[in-house]
Amino acid sequence: MKVSDLMARDVETLDRNDTLSLAEDLMKMKRLRHLPVTDEGKLAGIISQRDLFHAGLSTAMGFGTKAKGEFLKTVLVKEIMTENVVTVASTADVKAAAQLMLKKKIGCLPVMDNGELVGLISESDIIRIVAES
């Protein structure tokens, strides 16, 4: 089975100059855990729920929900995104993609073909196929 058989094709992305509040809103509304970050249409990074959690630690410092929201409006995605993104080709074997995620301890892989973001495969996609087979 190839990555292209499982990957999500309609991938939500953020621009590197978007705010973390937009990232948080997108993740909540669309029930996403990872968002690729683009710069002029090219993959520049990735942001995860965990990244947002760490950036939002202001809540743990005594801020309320409103103050946390205001704080997240002041931080740009590029300030916390992971820049050296591990990717996979759509033609790669799903087993190889799963092994790469395990080795790198990451929850998803942006799928790149010819330098273009064409999808996203996550550990949930792989678990779903195992559970259904």
C-alpha positions as CSV (number, residue, x, y, z in Angstrom):
1,M,0.0,0.0,0.0
2,K,1.3,3.5,-0.9
3,V,1.1,6.7,1.1
4,S,-1.2,8.1,-1.7
5,D,-3.8,5.5,-0.8
6,L,-4.2,6.8,2.8
7,M,-3.1,10.4,2.8
8,A,-5.5,13.3,3.3
9,R,-5.5,15.4,0.1
10,D,-7.3,18.5,1.2
11,V,-4.8,19.8,3.7
12,E,-5.3,22.9,5.7
13,T,-2.2,25.1,5.9
14,L,-1.1,28.2,7.7
15,D,1.1,31.0,6.5
16,R,4.3,31.5,8.5
17,N,3.0,35.0,9.4
18,D,-0.4,33.9,10.7
19,T,-1.0,34.1,14.5
20,L,-1.2,31.2,16.9
21,S,-4.8,32.2,17.7
22,L,-5.7,31.3,14.0
23,A,-3.8,28.0,14.3
24,E,-5.7,27.2,17.5
25,D,-9.0,28.1,16.0
26,L,-8.3,26.0,12.9
27,M,-7.3,23.0,14.9
28,K,-10.3,23.2,17.2
29,M,-12.9,23.8,14.4
30,K,-11.5,21.2,12.0
31,R,-10.3,18.7,14.7
32,L,-6.7,18.7,13.4
33,R,-3.5,17.9,15.3
34,H,-1.0,19.1,12.7
35,L,-0.9,22.0,10.3
36,P,1.7,22.5,7.6
37,V,3.1,26.0,7.3
38,T,3.8,27.6,4.0
39,D,5.8,30.6,2.8
40,E,4.9,31.8,-0.7
41,G,3.3,28.5,-1.4
42,K,6.3,26.3,-0.4
43,L,6.4,24.1,2.7
44,A,8.3,26.1,5.4
45,G,7.4,24.2,8.6
46,I,4.8,22.4,10.6
47,I,2.9,23.2,13.8
48,S,1.3,20.7,16.1
49,Q,-1.2,20.7,19.0
50,R,1.8,20.1,21.3
51,D,3.5,23.2,19.9
52,L,0.4,25.3,20.7
53,F,0.2,23.8,24.1
54,H,3.8,24.8,24.9
55,A,3.2,28.3,23.5
56,G,0.0,28.6,25.5
57,L,1.7,27.9,28.8
58,S,0.7,31.4,29.7
59,T,-2.4,29.8,31.1
60,A,-0.3,27.9,33.6
61,M,1.3,31.2,34.6
62,G,-2.1,32.5,35.9
63,F,-3.7,34.0,32.8
64,G,-7.3,33.2,32.1
65,T,-8.8,32.1,28.9
66,K,-9.3,35.6,27.6
67,A,-5.7,36.6,28.4
68,K,-4.4,33.4,26.8
69,G,-6.4,34.2,23.6
70,E,-4.9,37.7,23.5
71,F,-1.4,36.3,24.0
72,L,-1.8,33.9,21.2
73,K,-2.8,36.8,18.9
74,T,0.6,38.3,19.4
75,V,2.7,35.3,18.6
76,L,3.3,34.3,14.9
77,V,3.4,30.8,13.7
78,K,7.0,31.2,12.4
79,E,8.1,31.8,16.0
80,I,7.2,28.2,17.2
81,M,6.9,26.1,14.1
82,T,9.3,23.2,13.4
83,E,11.3,24.2,10.4
84,N,13.2,21.1,9.4
85,V,10.1,19.1,8.4
86,V,10.4,15.4,7.7
87,T,8.4,14.6,4.6
88,V,7.5,11.6,2.5
89,A,6.7,11.0,-1.2
90,S,3.2,9.9,-2.2
91,T,4.8,6.8,-3.8
92,A,6.4,5.7,-0.6
93,D,5.3,2.5,1.1
94,V,3.0,3.1,4.1
95,K,5.1,0.7,6.2
96,A,8.2,2.9,5.4
97,A,6.2,6.0,6.4
98,A,5.1,4.4,9.6
99,Q,8.6,3.4,10.5
100,L,9.9,6.9,9.7
101,M,7.3,8.4,12.1
102,L,8.3,5.9,14.8
103,K,12.0,6.6,14.3
104,K,11.6,10.4,14.3
105,K,8.9,10.3,17.0
106,I,6.5,12.4,15.0
107,G,2.7,12.1,14.4
108,C,2.5,13.0,10.8
109,L,4.4,13.4,7.5
110,P,3.6,16.1,4.9
111,V,3.5,14.4,1.6
112,M,5.6,16.1,-1.1
113,D,5.8,15.4,-4.8
114,N,8.1,17.5,-7.0
115,G,8.6,20.0,-4.2
116,E,4.8,20.5,-3.8
117,L,2.7,19.7,-0.8
118,V,0.1,17.2,-2.0
119,G,-1.2,15.7,1.2
120,L,-0.6,14.7,4.8
121,I,-0.4,11.2,6.4
122,S,-0.8,10.8,10.1
123,E,-0.5,8.1,12.6
124,S,-4.3,8.1,12.8
125,D,-4.5,7.3,9.1
126,I,-2.3,4.3,9.6
127,I,-4.1,3.1,12.7
128,R,-7.4,3.4,10.9
129,I,-6.3,1.1,8.1
130,V,-4.9,-1.4,10.5
131,A,-8.2,-1.4,12.5
132,E,-10.3,-1.8,9.4
133,S,-8.3,-4.6,7.9
